[in-house]
Amino acid sequence: MSEQPRILFLFSDTGGGHRSAAEAVIEALERAYPNRYDIRLVDAFKEYAPRPLNYLPASYPFMMRAPRAWGLGYRISNGHGRARALTGIAWPYVRAAARRLLADTKPDLVVSVHPVLVAPVIRALGRDRPPVLTVVTDLVTTHALWYHHRVDLCLVPTESARQRALAFGMRPEQVDVVGLPVSERFCQPVSDPLRLRQELGWPPDRPMVLVVGGGEGMGPLYEIARALASKGGNLGLAVVAGRNTRLQAQLEATAWEVPTFIYGFERRMPQMMQAASLLVTKAGPGTVTEALNAGLPMVLYSYLPGQEEGNVGYVVDQGVGLWAPGPERTANAVSSWLSGPEELKQAAATCRRIARPDAAKRVAEVIASTLSRRLPSPAPGAQSPRTPV
C-alpha cells in the first residue's frame, strides 16, 4: 500500500459532465484534506478500453448529431435485467483492459462518475476488493447501469434518482442524496448583481438574458438569440458560443436590436450567472445545477433524449424554469417571464432553496470517512489523519 491512500476516479469525456463532476470532488478533497491522498483521474475509455471503445470520447460529439437514435438506444438498454445482460456480454471483451487498469493504479478506493464503468471494475476487482463508490451525474432519468448492487455507496443528486436506485434493486442504506458536484466557482454565495454587471460591462438598467449551449456551443443558439433580439424591448443579451468559433464569428457579424454581448469559451460563467436575470439553455445536468446554485431561473429549449428528459420536468415542477422548445417559443417564454418580475424573483428564491452547493464537499467527506474506516490506524507516534468535517 502506498504511503498516501490512493483514490482512483474513473470517468470518460462522453457527455453528462463526468469529468467536471470528478474534478469538482477532487477539488473539494484537496481543499479539505491537503496532501493526504494520492489521487488518480483516468479516462477509462480513452486510456484503457479496447478498440473501438477507446474512440468513444472522440466520437461522442458526432453521436449527438443523431439524438433520436441515442434516445432509442438509451431506452432499449435501460432496465435492470437488460443492463446486467449487456455488462455480462461485454465482460469477455473488456476483462483484460479492466484488470490492466486496476493493476496500473492499485487503488485503495474507486470512485466512478460514469455508469458504464461500474460493473466491469467491480468484477475485475474480485471479492477482496477496496470500496467502490458511484457518483451519479444525471439528475432524474438515470440509467440502470448507474445502480450496481455491489457498490459500497451510490451518491445521487436528487430524490428522484434515489427512488430509481431503489427500483433497480439497491438497498436504502446503499444510496444517499448529496446533490450534483460542480466546481467551487459555481458554489459561492450570491454576490451583488449590479457590481458584477459593472465588472462585465453589462447595462445595469435592464434585465440580462444569458444564452448558452455548453462548452461546445451546441444547439440553435444563433436562431434563439435572433428571436430574442428581434422582439426588442427592455432587455440585454449575453450569448456564449463556447468553443464554436464559427458561431461566435456569425454572432459578432450580426447587427443586434438590443444590447448584446458575444463571448467564446468563458471562465467567468459563475459571475455571468449571478449577474444575469434569466438563463436560456439546454437541459444539461451541470448547467441546471450551476444555475440553481446561482439563484438563476431558466428557460430550457432542448434536451438530450434519455438522460436529460427528466431534467425538464424537474425544472418545471420545482418552479425554477420553463420548457419552450424552438426559437419562437423560447423568445415568447422569456418575454412572458421578464414581464412578471415578482414571479421571476420567486423562482430565483426557489433556485437557492433547492440548490445543493455543498455536493462536492459532501462527496469528499464520504470518501474520507470510507477510507478512514477501511485503512489501518497510524502507527504509534505517527500523525493521525484529520477527522472528516
N, C-alpha and C positions, 0 to 999 in steps of 0.2 A: 504494500500500500504506500502511496506517495505521502510525503510529509504533510502536504495540504490535501484534504479530501477533494477528489476530482469529480466535478459535475459535468455531465455531457448533455448539452442542449441539441436536440435534433429538430431540424426544420427543412423546408425547401422553398425556393422562390417560385411557388406555383399559386400565387394569389392568396387571398384570405389574410394578409398581414402576418404571415407566420414569422418571418424574420423580425419584423418590428416588435411583435409581442415578446419574442425571445430576448431581443436586445433590451427591451424595457425591464424585463425581470433581471437580466444581468446587471443593468444599471442600478437597480434597487439593491441587489446583493452587494455590489461593490461599494455602494454608499453606506449600507448598514453594517457590513462585515468586511471592512477593507483588509486585503491580503490574507483572508482566511481560506479561500478556496482556489483551486486550480480549475478554471472554467474553460471548457471547450465548446465552441459553437460550430456545428457541422451541417452543411447542406448534404444530407444523406443521398439524395438522388444524384446530384451533380458529382459528388466526390467518390461515391461507392457503388451506386446501382449499376447492374449490368446493362449493356445496350439492349434495346433502345431507351430503357427507362432513364438513363443518365442524361438524355436530351430533353426531358420533360420541362425543366425550368426554362430553357431557351425557347421551346415551342409553345409554352403556355399562352403568350400574347396572341399567337395565331389561332390557338384553340378557342380563345374567347371571341373570335370573329364569327363563330357558329354557336351562339348561346342556346338555341333550341336543342341542338344535338347534345350540348353539355348538360342541359337540364334533363333530357331524356335519360342519359347515362347515369346521372345522379339519382333519379327516381328509381330506375331499374335496380341499382345496386344497394339502395338504402333500405335494408331490412336486416334484422338480427341474423337470421339464418343465411341470407344471401351474402352478407358481409363476411361471415365466418367461412362460407364456401369459397369466396373469392380469395381470401387470405390463405386458405388451405391449398388451393390450386396454384397460387403464386409461390408458395414456400420453396419447393424444389429449385425454382429458378433464382430466387434471391437469397437462398440459405448461405451460400459461400460469402456473398457480399456482406450480409448482416454479421456473420461471425468475424470477418476481417475487420469490420468497423469496430466491433467491441474489443477485439484483440489489440487494435491500434490504440484505442483510447482508455481502456481499463477503468471504466467509471466506478465510482462509489455510489453514484445516484444518477439516474437518467430522467431527463425532462423532455417529453415530446410535445411539440406545438404543431404537429401535423398528423392528421388522422391515419394516413396510410402507413406510417412508420411504426405505429404502436405494436401491432400484432407480430411482425417479424422480429422486432427487437426483443420482445418478451420471450418469444420462442427460442431465439438464439442464446439468450442469457441462461436458459435452463432452470433447474429447480433451486439451487443455492445461489440466488442472484441478489444484486443490490436493489434498492427500492426504485420503482418506476412511477413517475407522476405524469399525468396528462394535463396540459393547459389548453382548453378548448377555445379556439379563436373565432368561432361562429356564434352568433347571438341567440338564434331561436330555432331555425330549421337545420339542426345539426345532424350530420351523417352518422349512421350506426357505427362506422369504423372508429369514431372517437371513443366508443364505450367498450373497452375490453374488460372482461370480468376479472382478469388477474392483475390489473394495475393496483398499486397501493392506494392511490388517491387520484380522483379526477376533479380538477378545478374548473368550474364552469362560470360563464359570465352572467347568466340570468336564471331566474326560477324556471322559465320555460325549458331551458337547456337541462336543468336538473331533472325535471319531470320526464324528459325524453331519455335521460340516462336510466332512470328507474324503469321506464317502459321497455328499454332494451336489456334489462336483466341485471343492472348494477344494484348493489346493496346501498341503502341510505347512508351508511357510515363511510362508503367509498366516495361520496360526492359532496362537494362543498361549493357554494356560490360565493365567488370573490370579485366578480367583475372581469372586464377585459383589460389586460395590461397594455398601457400605452406609455410613451416616453414621459419622463418627469416634466418636460417642457409643456406638455398639454395638461398638466395636473396642478398648475399654480392657482392660488386664489385669484378671484376676478379682480382685474385692475380697472382703473378709471378709463372708460372708453374714449372720452374726449382727449385725454393725454395721449393715448395710443394712436388715435386718428391724427393728431398733430405730428407725431413721430413718423407716421406713414405718409403724411401729406394728403390725407383724405379730407373732404369738406366736413366741418363739424355740424352743419345745419340741415342735413338731410339724411334719411335712412340709407345705409350702405348694404348692398346685397353682394355677398361673396359667392362666386360661381366657380366650382371646382369639378375636376374629373379624375382625381387621383394623380399619382406621380407621373403617369404617362399621358395625362390629358385626354382620357378616353371619353367617348360619347359625343353627342351633338352639342358641344359647348358653344360653338360659333352660332348655330341656329338659335340656341336658347338665349345667348347674350343679345343677339339681334332682336329677338321677340321682346325681351325685357326693355331694351333701349327704345324700340320703336313706339312703345306705348307712352314714352315721355314721362312726365310727372316729376314729383319731387323725390327723386332717388338718385343714388350713385351706384356704379358697378365696380367691382374688383374681380377680374377674371384671371384665373390661374391656369395657364396652359401646361404646366409641368415640363416634362422633357420633350413635349411635342413642339419642336421648333417651327414646323410648317404652320401649325395652328397659331402659334404666337405671332409669326410674321403676318398671317392673314388678319388677325385681330388688330395688330398695330397699324395695318394699312387701311383700316376702316374709319370712316367719319361717324362719330357717335353723337346721338341726340342728347345724351345726359353725360355728366362727368364719369369717365370710365378710365380705369387703371388696369394695365395689362402686365402680367408677370409670367416668367418662365418657372423653372423649378425654384421653390421658395423655402428658405429656412425660417421665415417669420410667420409661418402659418398659425402658431399659437397666439401671437399678437393680433393677427388679422381676424381670427375667430372671436377674440374678445372685443375687438373694435367694431365688428360688423353687427348689423341688426338682424340679418337673416342669411341662412346658408342655402344654396341650391346645389344639390349633389346627387350622385347615385347612392344606392343604399348599401355601401360597403361598411362592414362592421367597425373597422378602425375609425373611419371618418365620423360615423354616427356617434361612437364613444367619445371622440375628441370634442365633438360639438356639445354633447351633454355636459362634459367637464367644463366647457367654456360658457355654459348657460346660453347656447345659441340655437334658437328654433330653426327648423329646416323644412325645405320643400324637396321631395325626392322625385327625380324624373325617370329613373330606371333602376333595375336590379338584375343581378346575375341569377338566372333560373337555378333553383336548387338551394344552395346555402344562404342566399340573400333574400329569398322570397319572404321569409318570416320577419325580416327586419322592417319591412314596410308596415305590416300590421302592428308590430311592436311600437314603432314611432308614432303611428296614427292613434292607436289605442291609448297610449300614455299621454296624448295631448301635446306632444312636443314637435309635431310635424304634419305635413300634408302630403298626399300622394297625387301627383299631377304629371303623368307621362306625356311627352311631346312638348315642343317649344311653346305652342299657343296655350295649352293648359297650364304649363309651368308659369308663363307670364301672367295669366289670369289669377292663379293661386297667389303669386307674390303680391299682385295689386290688391287682392282681397285682404290679405293678411296685413299689409302695410297700412291699409285704411282703418284698421282696428288696433290702435297702439296698446290699448288695455289688454286685449286678448293676446297680443304678442308678448307683452310684459309678463302675463300669467304663464305663458308657455316657457319663457326663459326661466322663471322661478321653478317650474316643474322640472326642467332640464337639470338644474342644480340639485333638486331634491332627489332625483332618481340616479344621479351620477355616482360612480364608484371610483373616484380619482386615486384611491389608495390600493387599487387592484394589484399593481406590480409589487408594492411593498408587502401586501398580504401573501402573495405567492412566495416572495423571498423569505418571509418568516416561516412559511410551511416547509420550505426546503431546509432551512437552518434547523428547525425543530426535528425534522425527519432524520437528518444526518446526526444530530446530537444523540438521538435515541439509538441509532444504528451503530455508530462507531464507538470503539473503546474509549474509556476515560483517559485523560492525560496521565502520564507517569508522574509519580510523586516529585514535587518541585517544579514541574512544568507549568507554564502559564495556562490557566483554564480559559476555554473559549467563553466569549460573552453569551449571556443568556439572550435568546431572541426577544426582541421588544414586542 
